[in-house]
Amino acid sequence: MAKKQFKAESKRLLDLMIHSIYTHHEIFLRELISNASDAIDKLYFKSLTDHSISLSREDFKIHLSLDKENRTLTLSDNGIGMTQEELENNLGVIAKSGSLAFKKENDMQDDVDIIGQFGVGFYAAFMVSSEVKVVSRAYGSDDAYCWISSGVDGYTIEPCRKDSVGTDVILKIKENTEEENFDEFLEQYRIQGIVKKYSDYIRYPIQMEMERSKLKEGTGKDGVDPEYETYTETETLNSMVPIWKKSKEEVSEEDYNNFYKEKFFDFEDPLKVIHSKTEGAATYNALLFIPAKAPFNYYTKDFEKGLQLYSNGVLITDKCADLLPDYFSFVKGLVDSEDLSLNISREMLQHDRQLKVIAKSIEKKIKNELAKLMKSDREAYNKFFENFGLQLKYGVYSNYGMNKEQLQDLLLFHSSSENKLVSLAEYVSRMKEEQKYIYYATGESVARIEHLPQAELVKDKGFEILYLTDDIDEFAIQMMREYQEKQFKSISAGDLDLETEEEKEEIKKQEEENKDLFAAMKEALGDKVSKVRLSQRLKSHPVCLTSEGGLSLEMEKVLNAMPTDQKVKAERVLEINAAHPIFETLKKLAATDPEKLNAYTDLLYTQAMLIEGMPVEDPVAFSNAVCDLMTQ
Ligand SMILES: Nc1ncnc2c1ncn2[C@@H]1O[C@H](COP(=O)(O)OP(=O)(O)OP(=O)(O)O)[C@@H](O)[C@H]1O
């Protein structure tokens, strides 16, 4: 059977092209400037081998001009131009890319970055233009041709005059409609803004006549009213050389800082700059910054993470979220890669595989740089941690601890013995020979934890305690379970395993002897506690509250502060210090005055709650009970 060719309804196709590919109208300018840059690159490439071309890099430019009255925006380049045939083939055939063909035909050198590949970008002009006119004269030809089209109706090509080689693209900007504003594309500042946004790093100057106004001479002083006059000035709108493509030696700290502040709208210099060129599985340049302070909305839903993504110096996405894991969401910066397979609108990527490879590599880089900073400049790292440490801890906890290995060495906690932030590695390196666990205590603040009765014995043994003051801390620690094969242990949970065998025996004996007392106290407290027992962690304080099972009192507080209806309750244990005089009193009361024992038990429980920073269920009853005691 004879094979038939597909036919395309070219009008429909163009219509689709104009209305369905791009999300933002402003993209048209990026596309036309990229075409101009490609055309110049081609001529430049030719000039490398054809010595009759006397142009050097500096001679090439792209020029923009606005004519509000006639509603035109003109882009001129002195690139390679197009012959009549090329106009016909490249602009008359949708999805035909002369640039891609050029790249394939010629073995392109490193310093030429042809951008075009799909053969559709040009048609973006019709999103904002009622008519597009292309006047072009090809390199090596004396003839020029004019291609005109109003979009779906087709196009005409006629000979015309053009004095120099290159191409002028003249857009007749559409009239405003009820829904859409096109006038904006006739405003010089809007055009300047779009160029800066997408084409700042096109390597040839993009110039425009900018209208300015100044005070007329002789006015505005000596009692003469100020009068203004307008004048025009040619301005280069783009910065051209991407700072990230320069070598590190060429860029000063000030250059980096200024670039960061201007581009990412910060008033302060960044805390750390990471500039890297990577080759291998993923080839890319990255320029990343760690801000000195968390933005005011950092810990809110409004904050959007992401890095700018460039392909050959042309902006593809302003905030590519996939390039950063959540726990490094504070990083600002950009990635530029030539190996991205872009989708046709150049607004997205086609395969996220490449992006994943780049993201993995960036993540590794950020982690290593932070670890380096921790070692080399602790003060700066502490500052970083004060601002973003919380995010790292969330990172350890989230996704069922999937990233804990990655992040654990970046964490800092306040140390009881050092009285400053320490890393887990530092803690472990100081552990005593007989110390089995990494001890931690939780509470609202360092000052509050300092006074926790539970900490007494652990401290007495000379063991360091990590003070956890953020809500997420204990959740993160529980997710980690251990660090360098040392388990974490809360000073308020379960058996601290601090006693010698004899001490353990002694406690067991005392527990047995006072079985009835503890049973009576438990009875008095009812559901409030799951157990009353002898304490193995108290030294001078009478009581404390601990918990059993996976849920600690601190976690209970955190979870119950969340706006959900489901409330949780930790299994509370009231611990009594056998060495405290109160113990003797309790023993006596058990035998003589059970009612008083009940009242004292309740008082002790409430005191323990207060020490823990837990809300007292009935403050009035507590106050009355204390007064009763005072007046006895
Ligand atoms: N200013 C110009 N000077 C010379 N040739 C041009 C110019 N503008 C467009 N062309 C030619 O027209 C072709 C089609 O342009 P178009 O913008 O539609 O696609 P492209 O740039 O090749 O690819 P992409 O869709 O990826 O941008 C280009 O490949 C190029 O050969």
The ligand as a Gaussian input file, in Angstrom:
#p B3LYP/6-31G(d) Opt

LIG

0 1
 N       16.655000      37.725000      12.892000
 C       16.898000      36.646000      12.113000
 N       17.971000      36.588000      11.322000
 C       18.224000      35.490000      10.567000
 N       17.473000      34.396000      10.567000
 C       16.377000      34.376000      11.332000
 C       16.017000      35.493000      12.147000
 N       14.877000      35.183000      12.788000
 C       14.531000      33.928000      12.429000
 N       15.437000      33.441000      11.526000
 C       15.410000      32.117000      10.885000
 O       14.120000      31.610000      11.000000
 C       14.132000      30.325000      11.627000
 C       12.880000      30.083000      12.385000
 O       12.853000      30.915000      13.517000
 P       12.024000      30.506000      14.791000
 O       12.214000      31.550000      15.811000
 O       10.627000      30.221000      14.352000
 O       12.664000      29.162000      15.242000
 P       14.070000      28.850000      15.871000
 O       14.673000      30.057000      16.447000
 O       14.882000      28.100000      14.884000
 O       13.676000      27.814000      16.972000
 P       12.915000      28.031000      18.347000
 O       11.498000      27.792000      18.099000
 O       13.542000      26.973000      19.170000
 O       13.230000      29.404000      18.786000
 C       15.404000      30.351000      12.447000
 O       15.862000      29.042000      12.665000
 C       16.330000      31.143000      11.573000
 O       16.926000      30.324000      10.584000

